[in-house]
Amino acid sequence: MAVSEHPVGIDELLDRVREDLDRVGAREAHDAARAGEALLVDIRYAALRERDGLIPGALVVERNELEWRLDPLGSHRAPEATGHDLRVVVICNEGYASSLAAASLRQLGLHRATDLIGGFQAWRADGLPVTGPAG
């Protein structure tokens, strides 16, 4: 990875990585997952999942394990990581960390990886299915 001439702040970095992402809204992500056209991946940490609940059918992968579990060539991949053409929609709590995570997956060759605008909170605000405490 090339070193920048000047330091990049997180806001600028987010803007840069989001230029390459085809970010999706909650309803679009829901519809794509229901149609079998996308894998939803929840990277929120355990305390948030316990507090707010889960998205039914989403693969839960802690952020620090994401690349290991989603790399189709990796020795620790999840069974759902079927190939580099897989459309992955990464979901964090509010849609920030998920953008960086999706960019990292793209570096592994998952060229259709993206994230959910507004994260889990947008999903819940749209009244989409949630199981657990918030459901």
Salt bridges, closest charged atoms under 4 A:
GLU12 OE2 - ARG16 NH2 2.48
GLU28 OE2 - ARG87 NH2 3.28
ASP31 OD1 - HIS30 ND1 3.45
ASP42 OD2 - ARG44 NH2 2.68
ASP52 OD2 - ARG51 NH2 2.83
ASP52 OD1 - ARG124 NH1 3.38
GLU62 OE2 - ARG49 NH1 3.20
GLU67 OE2 - ARG63 NH1 2.92
ASP85 OD1 - HIS111 NE2 3.04
ASP115 OD1 - ARG23 NE 2.77
